[in-house]
Amino acid sequence: MYNNSLIALDRAHLIHPVASYRGHEQQGVRVLASAKGATVTDASGRQLIDGFAGLWCVNAGYGHDSIVEAAARQMRELPYATAYFGLGCEPAIRLASELADRAPGDLNHIYFTLGGSDAIDSTVRFIRYYWIAKGRPQRDQFISIEQGYHGSSTVGAGLTALPNFHAGFGIPFDWQHKIPSPYPYRNPAGDDATSIIEASLAALRAKVEAIGPDRVAAFYAEPIQGSGGVIVPPKGWMKAMRDLCRELDILFVADEVITGFGRTGPLFACSDDGIVADFMTTAKGLTSGYVPMGAVFMADHVYQVIADSAGASAVGHGYTYSAHPVSAAVGLEVLKLYENGLLENGIKAGARLMAGLEALRDHPLVGDVRGRGMLAAIELVSDKKTKTPLPAEAQASRRIFDRAWDNGLIVRAFANGVLGYAPPLCCTDQDIDAILERTVDTLDQTLEDPDVRRALKD
């Protein structure tokens, strides 16, 4: 009765993100009740390995008492403090300092948001302010990458380049432009790193020239394109694109909302890529998803231009919950956990995950295996030579997710037949092995799907 009543209430009242409303009404909600480590338990008592860390975000894993205590202690002492009017609170000040100390290069200034989408929106406002302050207001055009994801807000969804986030919303705006994804598995330039990098550089140069060299304000890139299908650019790609942006006098925004906080190994993926962006956006792993929070890292040279231009006037950008004390207290505790063993364990677990997924390359459905650290994907195809995707009638997104769920595993099943993995960094060897074993079961069941069998024969 408990579960059924929740399903009815959910159908009647709760709007779910990125869902078919009618489809969800028909399917009904799966209610999660509790979690510990890398395991979640639903309302019926069924246990599953969370191979996706919620939504790429529970990097530390579930059930850390120290995080709960940090939040409770802060709620008792000071549950809210505005950062308006020159006010502040110790947790937010200390978290900003700790993050700046660990950020690449001169990303010394931190603006706190509630999540990744409003972090991206904040960069757009700061960037427009920056160029107007520099006396170049004509620099109002923004470039991002096909299959990239930069949030679901009105502005950020236009920088995002995935059809679902555009259809029916009247976006992208005419000042938002795209260049092709590096996507090694499906790149017209081939899978050679040098060719892919050269093609991306040429595409960005051509786009800037078409828009007007004095019109482009910024370029946005993810170190790994998460929601586009965990697309891993070749080594050196981020650095080459960053260097070109510097040459063209374009601000470079590294979107680390997914890749930040140990997801790819180090605290920030940009460290491995050897770059310092003008802006870096983070969220998700910042608080391990325990409470909402995001952060914009702003380079010193950008901050100084904005600060000098505003002078005694206020920079008119703010959120009620920016620098929230409870979120900041959680962020400080999560950072301790990362540096007291979780980052190290994530590197070890990530190597085991990648090795296990690589071993699946011989499976009849596996066309590609890719990833970095605890962020990985396998791409399913019906023909390995032609890289033909699974047929639409196979309903890869729904059926594979359902099969994995029935096998005790949560993964991201993309509509194009990509399975995404982003397990918590706390995973044990047994957790990783369970993810791999249940993946094999799911693939074998999918192989027996009549729609898939017909596509394989064709």
TORGU-769761 format. One record per residue (C-alpha): residue in three letters; x negated, y, z. Coordinates in steps of 0.25 Angstrom, whole numbers, plus 5000, padded with zeros to 4 digits. Each point is the difference from the previous one (the first is absolute). Layout:
BEGIN
residuo = ALA east = X north = Y up = Z
...
***
This chain:
BEGIN
residuo = MET east = 5000 north = 5000 up = 5000
residuo = TYR east = 4989 north = 5009 up = 5004
residuo = ASN east = 4993 north = 4998 up = 4986
residuo = ASN east = 5013 north = 5001 up = 4992
residuo = SER east = 5004 north = 5013 up = 5007
residuo = LEU east = 4987 north = 5006 up = 4997
residuo = ILE east = 5001 north = 4996 up = 4985
residuo = ALA east = 5014 north = 5006 up = 4999
residuo = LEU east = 4996 north = 5013 up = 5007
residuo = ASP east = 4988 north = 5001 up = 4991
residuo = ARG east = 5008 north = 4998 up = 4987
residuo = ALA east = 5010 north = 5011 up = 5005
residuo = HIS east = 4990 north = 5011 up = 5005
residuo = LEU east = 4985 north = 4998 up = 4997
residuo = ILE east = 4994 north = 5005 up = 4987
residuo = HIS east = 4987 north = 4992 up = 4997
residuo = PRO east = 4988 north = 5006 up = 4993
residuo = VAL east = 4998 north = 4996 up = 4985
residuo = ALA east = 5011 north = 4990 up = 5000
residuo = SER east = 5012 north = 4997 up = 4991
residuo = TYR east = 5011 north = 5004 up = 5009
residuo = ARG east = 5010 north = 4991 up = 4994
residuo = GLY east = 4990 north = 4989 up = 4999
residuo = HIS east = 4997 north = 5002 up = 5015
residuo = GLU east = 5014 north = 5000 up = 5004
residuo = GLN east = 5002 north = 4986 up = 4993
residuo = GLN east = 4987 north = 4994 up = 5006
residuo = GLY east = 5001 north = 5006 up = 5014
residuo = VAL east = 4988 north = 5004 up = 5009
residuo = ARG east = 4990 north = 4991 up = 5006
residuo = VAL east = 4999 north = 5005 up = 5014
residuo = LEU east = 4986 north = 5000 up = 5007
residuo = ALA east = 5000 north = 4998 up = 5015
residuo = SER east = 4986 north = 4999 up = 5005
residuo = ALA east = 4985 north = 4999 up = 4996
residuo = LYS east = 4986 north = 4996 up = 5005
residuo = GLY east = 4987 north = 5001 up = 4993
residuo = ALA east = 5003 north = 4996 up = 4986
residuo = THR east = 5013 north = 4993 up = 5002
residuo = VAL east = 5014 north = 5006 up = 5000
residuo = THR east = 5012 north = 4993 up = 5005
residuo = ASP east = 5014 north = 5002 up = 4994
residuo = ALA east = 5013 north = 5001 up = 5008
residuo = SER east = 5003 north = 4985 up = 4998
residuo = GLY east = 4986 north = 4997 up = 5007
residuo = ARG east = 4993 north = 4996 up = 4986
residuo = GLN east = 4985 north = 5004 up = 5000
residuo = LEU east = 4993 north = 5005 up = 4988
residuo = ILE east = 4986 north = 5005 up = 4997
residuo = ASP east = 5000 north = 5014 up = 4996
residuo = GLY east = 4991 north = 5000 up = 4988
residuo = PHE east = 5004 north = 5015 up = 4997
residuo = ALA east = 4998 north = 5006 up = 5014
residuo = GLY east = 5014 north = 5006 up = 5000
residuo = LEU east = 4998 north = 5010 up = 4988
residuo = TRP east = 4985 north = 5000 up = 4999
residuo = CYS east = 4999 north = 5006 up = 5013
residuo = VAL east = 4999 north = 4991 up = 5013
residuo = ASN east = 4985 north = 4999 up = 4998
residuo = ALA east = 4997 north = 4998 up = 5015
residuo = GLY east = 5011 north = 4989 up = 5001
residuo = TYR east = 5012 north = 4999 up = 5008
residuo = GLY east = 5002 north = 5000 up = 5015
residuo = HIS east = 4987 north = 5008 up = 5005
residuo = ASP east = 5004 north = 5003 up = 5015
residuo = SER east = 4989 north = 5011 up = 5000
residuo = ILE east = 5007 north = 5008 up = 4989
residuo = VAL east = 5014 north = 4998 up = 5007
residuo = GLU east = 4994 north = 5006 up = 5013
residuo = ALA east = 4993 north = 5011 up = 4992
residuo = ALA east = 5014 north = 5004 up = 4995
residuo = ALA east = 5007 north = 4998 up = 5013
residuo = ARG east = 4990 north = 5008 up = 5008
residuo = GLN east = 5001 north = 5012 up = 4990
residuo = MET east = 5015 north = 4999 up = 5000
residuo = ARG east = 5000 north = 5002 up = 5015
residuo = GLU east = 4989 north = 5011 up = 5001
residuo = LEU east = 5004 north = 5008 up = 4987
residuo = PRO east = 5010 north = 4994 up = 4991
residuo = TYR east = 5000 north = 5012 up = 4990
residuo = ALA east = 4991 north = 5012 up = 4998
residuo = THR east = 5002 north = 5009 up = 4988
residuo = ALA east = 4987 north = 5004 up = 4992
residuo = TYR east = 5007 north = 5013 up = 4996
residuo = PHE east = 4997 north = 5014 up = 5007
residuo = GLY east = 4986 north = 4996 up = 5003
residuo = LEU east = 5004 north = 4989 up = 5009
residuo = GLY east = 4994 north = 4986 up = 5000
residuo = CYS east = 4998 north = 4987 up = 5008
residuo = GLU east = 4988 north = 4992 up = 5004
residuo = PRO east = 5003 north = 4987 up = 4992
residuo = ALA east = 5002 north = 5007 up = 4987
residuo = ILE east = 4987 north = 5009 up = 5002
residuo = ARG east = 4992 north = 4988 up = 5003
residuo = LEU east = 5005 north = 4991 up = 4989
residuo = ALA east = 4997 north = 5011 up = 4990
residuo = SER east = 4986 north = 5001 up = 5005
residuo = GLU east = 4998 north = 4985 up = 5000
residuo = LEU east = 5005 north = 4999 up = 4986
residuo = ALA east = 4992 north = 5011 up = 4995
residuo = ASP east = 4987 north = 4994 up = 5006
residuo = ARG east = 5003 north = 4987 up = 4992
residuo = ALA east = 5005 north = 5006 up = 4987
residuo = PRO east = 4990 north = 5001 up = 4988
residuo = GLY east = 4993 north = 5012 up = 4998
residuo = ASP east = 5006 north = 5014 up = 5004
residuo = LEU east = 5014 north = 4995 up = 5001
residuo = ASN east = 5000 north = 5007 up = 5014
residuo = HIS east = 5014 north = 5006 up = 5001
residuo = ILE east = 5013 north = 4991 up = 5003
residuo = TYR east = 5014 north = 5004 up = 4997
residuo = PHE east = 5010 north = 4990 up = 5007
residuo = THR east = 5013 north = 4995 up = 4993
residuo = LEU east = 5010 north = 4989 up = 5003
residuo = GLY east = 4995 north = 4991 up = 4989
residuo = GLY east = 4994 north = 4999 up = 4986
residuo = SER east = 5011 north = 5006 up = 4991
residuo = ASP east = 5000 north = 5013 up = 5008
residuo = ALA east = 4984 north = 5000 up = 5000
residuo = ILE east = 5001 north = 5000 up = 4985
residuo = ASP east = 5010 north = 5011 up = 5000
residuo = SER east = 4991 north = 5008 up = 5009
residuo = THR east = 4988 north = 4999 up = 4991
residuo = VAL east = 5008 north = 5005 up = 4989
residuo = ARG east = 5004 north = 5013 up = 5008
residuo = PHE east = 4985 north = 5001 up = 5005
residuo = ILE east = 4995 north = 4999 up = 4986
residuo = ARG east = 5009 north = 5010 up = 4994
residuo = TYR east = 4996 north = 5010 up = 5012
residuo = TYR east = 4986 north = 4997 up = 4997
residuo = TRP east = 5000 north = 5004 up = 4985
residuo = ILE east = 5009 north = 5012 up = 5003
residuo = ALA east = 4990 north = 5004 up = 5010
residuo = LYS east = 4989 north = 4998 up = 4990
residuo = GLY east = 5007 north = 5010 up = 4991
residuo = ARG east = 5003 north = 4989 up = 4990
residuo = PRO east = 5015 north = 4998 up = 5001
residuo = GLN east = 5001 north = 4994 up = 4986
residuo = ARG east = 4994 north = 4987 up = 5006
residuo = ASP east = 5013 north = 4994 up = 5003
residuo = GLN east = 4999 north = 4986 up = 4992
residuo = PHE east = 4998 north = 4987 up = 5007
residuo = ILE east = 4995 north = 4987 up = 4995
residuo = SER east = 5002 north = 4986 up = 5005
residuo = ILE east = 4999 north = 4986 up = 4995
residuo = GLU east = 5010 north = 4990 up = 4994
residuo = GLN east = 5004 north = 4989 up = 5010
residuo = GLY east = 4995 north = 5009 up = 5011
residuo = TYR east = 5009 north = 5003 up = 5012
residuo = HIS east = 4999 north = 5013 up = 5008
residuo = GLY east = 5013 north = 4999 up = 5008
residuo = SER east = 5015 north = 5001 up = 4999
residuo = SER east = 5003 north = 5015 up = 5003
residuo = THR east = 5005 north = 5009 up = 4989
residuo = VAL east = 4986 north = 5005 up = 4996
residuo = GLY east = 4992 north = 4987 up = 5004
residuo = ALA east = 5009 north = 4991 up = 4992
residuo = GLY east = 4997 north = 5009 up = 4988
residuo = LEU east = 4985 north = 4997 up = 5002
residuo = THR east = 5004 north = 4985 up = 5002
residuo = ALA east = 5000 north = 4993 up = 4986
residuo = LEU east = 5010 north = 4989 up = 5002
residuo = PRO east = 5013 north = 4999 up = 4993
residuo = ASN east = 5009 north = 4997 up = 5012
residuo = PHE east = 4995 north = 5013 up = 5007
residuo = HIS east = 5004 north = 5009 up = 4988
residuo = ALA east = 5013 north = 4994 up = 4994
residuo = GLY east = 5012 north = 5008 up = 5004
residuo = PHE east = 4992 north = 5010 up = 5007
residuo = GLY east = 4996 north = 5010 up = 4989
residuo = ILE east = 4985 north = 4999 up = 5002
residuo = PRO east = 4989 north = 5001 up = 4998
residuo = PHE east = 4999 north = 5015 up = 4998
residuo = ASP east = 4994 north = 5006 up = 4988
residuo = TRP east = 4988 north = 5004 up = 5008
residuo = GLN east = 4997 north = 4985 up = 5004
residuo = HIS east = 4991 north = 4993 up = 4990
residuo = LYS east = 4995 north = 4985 up = 4999
residuo = ILE east = 4988 north = 4993 up = 4994
residuo = PRO east = 4999 north = 4985 up = 4998
residuo = SER east = 4997 north = 4991 up = 5012
residuo = PRO east = 4986 north = 4993 up = 5000
residuo = TYR east = 5007 north = 4986 up = 5002
residuo = PRO east = 4989 north = 4991 up = 4996
residuo = TYR east = 5009 north = 4988 up = 4997
residuo = ARG east = 5008 north = 5007 up = 4990
residuo = ASN east = 4991 north = 5012 up = 4995
residuo = PRO east = 5000 north = 5002 up = 4985
residuo = ALA east = 4985 north = 5003 up = 5002
residuo = GLY east = 4998 north = 4986 up = 5005
residuo = ASP east = 4995 north = 4996 up = 5014
residuo = ASP east = 4986 north = 5005 up = 4999
residuo = ALA east = 4998 north = 5010 up = 5011
residuo = THR east = 4992 north = 5010 up = 4991
residuo = SER east = 5010 north = 5000 up = 4990
residuo = ILE east = 5012 north = 5002 up = 5010
residuo = ILE east = 4992 north = 5011 up = 5006
residuo = GLU east = 4997 north = 5007 up = 4987
residuo = ALA east = 5015 north = 4999 up = 4996
residuo = SER east = 5005 north = 5006 up = 5012
residuo = LEU east = 4990 north = 5011 up = 5000
residuo = ALA east = 5004 north = 5003 up = 4985
residuo = ALA east = 5015 north = 5000 up = 5004
residuo = LEU east = 4998 north = 5010 up = 5011
residuo = ARG east = 4992 north = 5009 up = 4991
residuo = ALA east = 5010 north = 4999 up = 4989
residuo = LYS east = 5012 north = 5003 up = 5009
residuo = VAL east = 4993 north = 5012 up = 5006
residuo = GLU east = 4997 north = 5005 up = 4987
residuo = ALA east = 5014 north = 4998 up = 4995
residuo = ILE east = 5006 north = 5007 up = 5012
residuo = GLY east = 4989 north = 5011 up = 5000
residuo = PRO east = 4987 north = 5000 up = 5007
residuo = ASP east = 5003 north = 5012 up = 5009
residuo = ARG east = 5014 north = 4994 up = 5004
residuo = VAL east = 4997 north = 4987 up = 5007
residuo = ALA east = 5001 north = 5001 up = 5016
residuo = ALA east = 4997 north = 4986 up = 5004
residuo = PHE east = 4998 north = 4985 up = 4997
residuo = TYR east = 5006 north = 4989 up = 5009
residuo = ALA east = 4995 north = 4986 up = 5001
residuo = GLU east = 5001 north = 4988 up = 5009
residuo = PRO east = 4987 north = 4992 up = 5003
residuo = ILE east = 5009 north = 4988 up = 4997
residuo = GLN east = 5014 north = 5002 up = 4994
residuo = GLY east = 5008 north = 4993 up = 5010
residuo = SER east = 5015 north = 5001 up = 4996
residuo = GLY east = 4996 north = 4999 up = 4985
residuo = GLY east = 4996 north = 4986 up = 5003
residuo = VAL east = 4987 north = 5000 up = 5008
residuo = ILE east = 4992 north = 5005 up = 4988
residuo = VAL east = 4985 north = 5000 up = 5004
residuo = PRO east = 4992 north = 5010 up = 4991
residuo = PRO east = 4986 north = 4995 up = 4996
residuo = LYS east = 4989 north = 5004 up = 5009
residuo = GLY east = 4995 north = 5014 up = 4997
residuo = TRP east = 5013 north = 5005 up = 4995
residuo = MET east = 5004 north = 5009 up = 5011
residuo = LYS east = 4987 north = 5006 up = 5001
residuo = ALA east = 5000 north = 5003 up = 4985
residuo = MET east = 5014 north = 5006 up = 5000
residuo = ARG east = 4996 north = 5008 up = 5012
residuo = ASP east = 4987 north = 5005 up = 4993
residuo = LEU east = 5008 north = 5004 up = 4988
residuo = CYS east = 5010 north = 5008 up = 5008
residuo = ARG east = 4989 north = 5008 up = 5007
residuo = GLU east = 4994 north = 5003 up = 4986
residuo = LEU east = 5014 north = 5005 up = 4995
residuo = ASP east = 5002 north = 5008 up = 5013
residuo = ILE east = 5012 north = 4991 up = 5003
residuo = LEU east = 5004 north = 4997 up = 5015
residuo = PHE east = 4999 north = 4985 up = 5003
residuo = VAL east = 5010 north = 4993 up = 5009
residuo = ALA east = 4997 north = 4986 up = 5005
residuo = ASP east = 5013 north = 4994 up = 5004
residuo = GLU east = 4996 north = 4990 up = 5011
residuo = VAL east = 5014 north = 4998 up = 5006
residuo = ILE east = 4999 north = 4985 up = 4998
residuo = THR east = 4985 north = 4998 up = 4999
residuo = GLY east = 4996 north = 5008 up = 5013
residuo = PHE east = 4997 north = 4994 up = 5013
residuo = GLY east = 4993 north = 4987 up = 4997
residuo = ARG east = 5009 north = 4995 up = 4989
residuo = THR east = 4988 north = 4998 up = 4990
residuo = GLY east = 4990 north = 4998 up = 5011
residuo = PRO east = 4994 north = 5013 up = 5005
residuo = LEU east = 5009 north = 5011 up = 5007
residuo = PHE east = 5001 north = 5007 up = 4986
residuo = ALA east = 4999 north = 4994 up = 4986
residuo = CYS east = 4994 north = 5013 up = 4995
residuo = SER east = 4987 north = 4996 up = 5009
residuo = ASP east = 4998 north = 4988 up = 4991
residuo = ASP east = 5003 north = 5008 up = 4988
residuo = GLY east = 4989 north = 5010 up = 5004
residuo = ILE east = 5009 north = 5012 up = 4998
residuo = VAL east = 5005 north = 5012 up = 5008
residuo = ALA east = 5013 north = 5005 up = 4995
residuo = ASP east = 5005 north = 5015 up = 5001
residuo = PHE east = 5012 north = 4994 up = 5007
residuo = MET east = 5003 north = 4986 up = 5006
residuo = THR east = 5014 north = 4995 up = 5004
residuo = THR east = 5002 north = 4989 up = 5010
residuo = ALA east = 5012 north = 4994 up = 5008
residuo = LYS east = 5004 north = 4985 up = 5002
residuo = GLY east = 4988 north = 4995 up = 5007
residuo = LEU east = 4997 north = 5013 up = 5008
residuo = THR east = 5010 north = 4995 up = 5011
residuo = SER east = 5001 north = 4986 up = 4995
residuo = GLY east = 5015 north = 5003 up = 4997
residuo = TYR east = 5003 north = 5000 up = 5015
residuo = VAL east = 5005 north = 5015 up = 4998
residuo = PRO east = 5001 north = 5009 up = 4988
residuo = MET east = 4988 north = 5009 up = 4997
residuo = GLY east = 4992 north = 5004 up = 4988
residuo = ALA east = 4988 north = 5009 up = 4998
residuo = VAL east = 4994 north = 5009 up = 4989
residuo = PHE east = 4985 north = 5001 up = 5001
residuo = MET east = 4996 north = 5014 up = 4994
residuo = ALA east = 4986 north = 5003 up = 4995
residuo = ASP east = 4993 north = 5012 up = 5007
residuo = HIS east = 4998 north = 5008 up = 4987
residuo = VAL east = 5015 north = 4999 up = 4998
residuo = TYR east = 5004 north = 5003 up = 5014
residuo = GLN east = 4991 north = 5013 up = 5000
residuo = VAL east = 5006 north = 5005 up = 4987
residuo = ILE east = 5015 north = 4998 up = 5006
residuo = ALA east = 4996 north = 5006 up = 5013
residuo = ASP east = 4993 north = 5012 up = 4995
residuo = SER east = 5011 north = 5003 up = 4990
residuo = ALA east = 5011 north = 4999 up = 5011
residuo = GLY east = 4991 north = 5009 up = 5010
residuo = ALA east = 5010 north = 5004 up = 5011
residuo = SER east = 5012 north = 4995 up = 4993
residuo = ALA east = 5006 north = 4986 up = 5002
residuo = VAL east = 4998 north = 4989 up = 4990
residuo = GLY east = 5015 north = 4997 up = 4998
residuo = HIS east = 4999 north = 4984 up = 5001
residuo = GLY east = 5005 north = 4992 up = 5012
residuo = TYR east = 5008 north = 4989 up = 5005
residuo = THR east = 5007 north = 4998 up = 5013
residuo = TYR east = 4993 north = 4987 up = 5003
residuo = SER east = 4986 north = 5004 up = 4995
residuo = ALA east = 4989 north = 4996 up = 5010
residuo = HIS east = 5011 north = 4992 up = 5009
residuo = PRO east = 4993 north = 4997 up = 5013
residuo = VAL east = 5006 north = 4985 up = 5001
residuo = SER east = 4996 north = 4997 up = 4986
residuo = ALA east = 4986 north = 5006 up = 5002
residuo = ALA east = 4998 north = 4992 up = 5013
residuo = VAL east = 5004 north = 4988 up = 4992
residuo = GLY east = 4990 north = 5004 up = 4989
residuo = LEU east = 4989 north = 5001 up = 5010
residuo = GLU east = 5002 north = 4986 up = 5006
residuo = VAL east = 5001 north = 4994 up = 4987
residuo = LEU east = 4987 north = 5006 up = 4995
residuo = LYS east = 4993 north = 4994 up = 5013
residuo = LEU east = 5006 north = 4986 up = 4996
residuo = TYR east = 4995 north = 5001 up = 4986
residuo = GLU east = 4986 north = 5004 up = 5005
residuo = ASN east = 5000 north = 4989 up = 5011
residuo = GLY east = 5001 north = 4988 up = 4991
residuo = LEU east = 5012 north = 5001 up = 4990
residuo = LEU east = 4992 north = 5006 up = 4989
residuo = GLU east = 4989 north = 4989 up = 5001
residuo = ASN east = 5011 north = 4990 up = 5001
residuo = GLY east = 5007 north = 5006 up = 4988
residuo = ILE east = 4988 north = 4998 up = 4991
residuo = LYS east = 4998 north = 4986 up = 5004
residuo = ALA east = 5015 north = 4997 up = 4998
residuo = GLY east = 5000 north = 5007 up = 4987
residuo = ALA east = 4988 north = 4992 up = 4995
residuo = ARG east = 5008 north = 4987 up = 5003
residuo = LEU east = 5013 north = 5006 up = 4994
residuo = MET east = 4993 north = 5003 up = 4987
residuo = ALA east = 4992 north = 4987 up = 4999
residuo = GLY east = 5013 north = 4993 up = 5002
residuo = LEU east = 5008 north = 5008 up = 4989
residuo = GLU east = 4988 north = 4998 up = 4991
residuo = ALA east = 5002 north = 4985 up = 5001
residuo = LEU east = 5014 north = 5001 up = 4995
residuo = ARG east = 4995 north = 5005 up = 4986
residuo = ASP east = 5002 north = 4986 up = 4994
residuo = HIS east = 5015 north = 5000 up = 5004
residuo = PRO east = 5008 north = 5000 up = 4987
residuo = LEU east = 5007 north = 5013 up = 5004
residuo = VAL east = 4988 north = 5008 up = 5005
residuo = GLY east = 4995 north = 5010 up = 4989
residuo = ASP east = 4992 north = 5009 up = 5009
residuo = VAL east = 4994 north = 5001 up = 5015
residuo = ARG east = 4995 north = 5013 up = 5005
residuo = GLY east = 4998 north = 5008 up = 5013
residuo = ARG east = 4991 north = 5006 up = 5010
residuo = GLY east = 5000 north = 4996 up = 5014
residuo = MET east = 5013 north = 4998 up = 5006
residuo = LEU east = 5007 north = 5006 up = 4988
residuo = ALA east = 5002 north = 4990 up = 4988
residuo = ALA east = 5009 north = 4995 up = 4989
residuo = ILE east = 5003 north = 4988 up = 4991
residuo = GLU east = 5007 north = 5003 up = 4987
residuo = LEU east = 5008 north = 4989 up = 4994
residuo = VAL east = 5002 north = 4998 up = 4985
residuo = SER east = 5007 north = 4990 up = 4991
residuo = ASP east = 4988 north = 4999 up = 4991
residuo = LYS east = 4985 north = 5002 up = 5005
residuo = LYS east = 4994 north = 5003 up = 4986
residuo = THR east = 5011 north = 5011 up = 4996
residuo = LYS east = 5002 north = 5005 up = 5014
residuo = THR east = 5015 north = 4999 up = 4998
residuo = PRO east = 5008 north = 5004 up = 5012
residuo = LEU east = 5010 north = 4991 up = 5006
residuo = PRO east = 5013 north = 5001 up = 4993
residuo = ALA east = 5010 north = 5010 up = 5006
residuo = GLU east = 5011 north = 4990 up = 5002
residuo = ALA east = 4990 north = 4993 up = 5010
residuo = GLN east = 5003 north = 5012 up = 5009
residuo = ALA east = 4986 north = 4999 up = 5006
residuo = SER east = 5002 north = 5011 up = 5010
residuo = ARG east = 5012 north = 4994 up = 5007
residuo = ARG east = 4998 north = 4985 up = 4998
residuo = ILE east = 4985 north = 5000 up = 5004
residuo = PHE east = 5003 north = 5008 up = 5012
residuo = ASP east = 5011 north = 4991 up = 5004
residuo = ARG east = 4992 north = 4988 up = 4998
residuo = ALA east = 4988 north = 5005 up = 5008
residuo = TRP east = 5010 north = 5004 up = 5011
residuo = ASP east = 5005 north = 4986 up = 5001
residuo = ASN east = 4986 north = 4995 up = 5000
residuo = GLY east = 4997 north = 5009 up = 5012
residuo = LEU east = 4993 north = 5011 up = 4993
residuo = ILE east = 5002 north = 5014 up = 4997
residuo = VAL east = 4993 north = 5006 up = 4988
residuo = ARG east = 5003 north = 5011 up = 4990
residuo = ALA east = 5006 north = 4995 up = 4988
residuo = PHE east = 5000 north = 5010 up = 4989
residuo = ALA east = 5010 north = 4999 up = 4988
residuo = ASN east = 4989 north = 4998 up = 4990
residuo = GLY east = 4995 north = 4987 up = 5007
residuo = VAL east = 4989 north = 5005 up = 5009
residuo = LEU east = 4999 north = 4995 up = 5014
residuo = GLY east = 4994 north = 5011 up = 5009
residuo = TYR east = 4993 north = 4996 up = 5013
residuo = ALA east = 4996 north = 5010 up = 5012
residuo = PRO east = 5000 north = 4992 up = 5013
residuo = PRO east = 4996 north = 5006 up = 5013
residuo = LEU east = 4985 north = 5001 up = 5003
residuo = CYS east = 5002 north = 4991 up = 5013
residuo = CYS east = 5003 north = 4988 up = 4991
residuo = THR east = 4993 north = 4987 up = 5005
residuo = ASP east = 4995 north = 4989 up = 4991
residuo = GLN east = 5013 north = 4993 up = 5002
residuo = ASP east = 5008 north = 5012 up = 4996
residuo = ILE east = 4992 north = 5001 up = 4987
residuo = ASP east = 5001 north = 4985 up = 4997
residuo = ALA east = 5015 north = 5001 up = 5003
residuo = ILE east = 5002 north = 5011 up = 4990
residuo = LEU east = 4992 north = 4992 up = 4989
residuo = GLU east = 5007 north = 4987 up = 5003
residuo = ARG east = 5014 north = 5007 up = 4999
residuo = THR east = 4996 north = 5007 up = 4988
residuo = VAL east = 4997 north = 4987 up = 4993
residuo = ASP east = 5013 north = 4995 up = 5004
residuo = THR east = 5007 north = 5012 up = 4994
residuo = LEU east = 4992 north = 4999 up = 4987
residuo = ASP east = 5004 north = 4985 up = 4999
residuo = GLN east = 5014 north = 5003 up = 5002
residuo = THR east = 5000 north = 5011 up = 4990
residuo = LEU east = 4993 north = 4991 up = 4990
residuo = GLU east = 5013 north = 4991 up = 5001
residuo = ASP east = 5009 north = 5012 up = 4997
residuo = PRO east = 5007 north = 4996 up = 4987
residuo = ASP east = 4999 north = 5015 up = 4994
residuo = VAL east = 4985 north = 4999 up = 5003
residuo = ARG east = 4998 north = 4986 up = 4994
residuo = ARG east = 5007 north = 5004 up = 4987
residuo = ALA east = 4991 north = 5012 up = 5000
residuo = LEU east = 4987 north = 4991 up = 5002
residuo = LYS east = 5005 north = 4991 up = 4988
residuo = ASP east = 5002 north = 5012 up = 4991
***
